[in-house]
Amino acid sequence: MVAANPVRRGIQLVGLQALARHMGVTYRAVRTWETKCITAERVLAFESATCGQVTRYELRPDRHGEHPERYLIGEMHWASDAGS
């Protein structure tokens, strides 16, 4: 089962210890982010540790907004409907 919480999903994908090691933090810090917001300074490292499978847009939408691909997919869909 895939976790809805992006931090939990990252833990499932990479493993708690490996994620913490890659980011240079303790495993307790990673566990804290499950219930509290991950700091903006750590978002890119988290995204890198998960090879982009958990994105900055999921982790901190308040800082990074919507994922840009959502707009591109929407535009492509709209453009394909216009020709019909």
N, C-alpha and C positions, 0 to 999 in steps of 0.2 A: 504494500500500500504506500502510495506517495503522500508525504506530509504536505499539508497546506501551508504551514509556516515555512518561509524560505530558509531560515536558519536550520530548522530541523531537516529540511530536504538536503541541505548542504552536508549536514552530519551523516545522513543516510548514504549520500553519494561517496563521500571521501573518507568518513570515519572521524570520530571526535579527536583522537590524538593526532592524526595526520593533518587535519585541518588546523588545529592549534599550532602544531609545529611549523607548518607552511607560513602561517601568519605571524609567528613569533610571539604568541601569547599563551597563557595557560589554558588548559581545557575548561577551567572554571569560568574564564572570561567568555569563552564560546557558549557555555551553558547559560550564562547570564543573558546573552543576546537572544535566547529563545523566548524570554519573557519581557525583556527590555529592548529598546531600539538599539541596533548596532550603531556604533559611532561612525560619523561620516568619513573619518580618516581611515577606517578599516574596510570600507565597502569594496574598494577596488581590489584589495588583497583577497577578500572573500570570493569575489567574482573570479579572480585568477586561480585560486585554490580549487574551485569547482570547474575549471576549464570553461567558464561561461555558462554552465548549466543553471546556475543561480545568478541572476543579473543584478546590477546596481539598481535597476528600475523596480525590481521586486523587493529588494532589501530596504531601499529608502526612496519610495515614490514622492515623499515630501521634498526631497532634494533634487531628484533626477527626473521626476515627472513620468509620463507614460513612455512605454517602450516605443522607439521610433518606427520599428517594423510594423506596429499595429496600424500606423497611418499609411504606410506604403501598401500593405495588404488591402486596406480599405479602399485606397485609391485605385489599385489594380482591379479590384472587384467592381468598383463603380464604373471604371472605364470599360470593362468587358460587358457590363449591362447596357451601356449607352449605345452600343452598336446593334443591339437586338431590336 
